[in-house]
C-alpha cells in the first residue's frame, strides 16, 4: 500500500512539475485535463467523505475553466444543496452548475 501511495505522489509531482513548463498547445491541453481530473476527484472525495449514499450517486464533471457540473438524482433538496456547497468549497472550482434532480 505504501508503494502505491508513494508512486502516486511521485506521479503527481512529475505532472505538477511538467505543468509549469508546458508551452505547446498539446501539452497545455493535457495540463487542463489533469487539472480537471484533479478537481473532479477532489469533489467526489468530499462527497464520499460525508458518508451519505445520496451524495455518492451524484455525477461530477469539470470543464477547462474549473466549472463543475453536477448531475444525477438525490433524495431531497438538502442533499442537492449540500453537493453544491461542497463543490463550491473545493480548491480550483470557479463555479458550479447543479443539474441534480430530486427523486420523486
Secondary structure, 3 states (H helix, E strand, C coil): CHHHHHHHHHHHHHHHHHHHHCCCHHHHHHHHHHHHHHHHHHHHHHHHHCCCHHHHCCEEEECCCCEEEEEEEECCHHHHHHHHHHHHCCCCCCEEEEEEEECC
